[in-house]
Amino acid sequence: MDQRRQSIADRSHAKKAIAGSIVLVLAGVGTCAKHFYRRFGKRTDGAVTVEFAIIISVFLLIVAGIMDFGHAWYMQQVITNASREGARYGITYKTDTSGNRIAPSALSPTIKNYLLNNYHLTNLLPSDASPDVTPGGDGYNSGTRGTPLEVKVTATKTWFILSSLIPGFGNQKTLTASTVMLCE
């Protein structure tokens, strides 16, 4: 019986020894893992570079969007000023050699040619803007004092950045400015 007890005790001791060895090995792996994380988990050498790359890309997109909207605003101001200039050119009192009033529709150069060539509207806008000038109103044909003359200027804004970043934004936008003045 003693042998049997001894055999059972030896097996039990062997199991404990194996279990203890496994615990020691796992503890060693845990210690190694802790050492690994301590060494590489706290290193921040490249973290600043990665953060900078993320922030600068977002910042550049915002700046590009501001530039695109700024360009659209510039174009809107140019065509607004052109419509005012065209209306002012058309309403001023002009006479022929006989002293008869010249109607805005009979001016030379025409309001459209005056804005496109003398005012240099095509030079102030991008080449793909395709500016168009449309004079109208009761005063355009009659030139009678106090009748309204309307000058409408349109141009096309082609987006540089925003059309590719915002789905459904569209590649182009038509900008319009209209000015109504009374003939003098």
Stockholm file with secondary structure:
# STOCKHOLM 1.0

chainA/1-184         MDQRRQSIADRSHAKKAIAGSIVLVLAGVGTCAKHFYRRFGKRTDGAVTVEFAIIISVFLLIVAGIMDFGHAWYMQQVITNASREGARYGITYKTDTSGNRIAPSALSPTIKNYLLNNYHLTNLLPSDASPDVTPGGDGYNSGTRGTPLEVKVTATKTWFILSSLIPGFGNQKTLTASTVMLCE
#=GR chainA/1-184 SS CHHHHHHHHHHHHHHHHHHHHHHHHHHHHHHHHHHHHHHHSSCCTTHHHHHHHHHHHHHHHHHHHHHHHHHHHHHHHHHHHHHHHHHHHHHSCCBCTTSCBCCGGGCSSCHHHIIIIISCHHHHSCTTSCCEEEEESHHHHHCCTTCEEEEEEEEEEECSSHHHHSTTSCSEEEEEEEEEEECC
#=GC SS_cons         CHHHHHHHHHHHHHHHHHHHHHHHHHHHHHHHHHHHHHHHSSCCTTHHHHHHHHHHHHHHHHHHHHHHHHHHHHHHHHHHHHHHHHHHHHHSCCBCTTSCBCCGGGCSSCHHHIIIIISCHHHHSCTTSCCEEEEESHHHHHCCTTCEEEEEEEEEEECSSHHHHSTTSCSEEEEEEEEEEECC
//
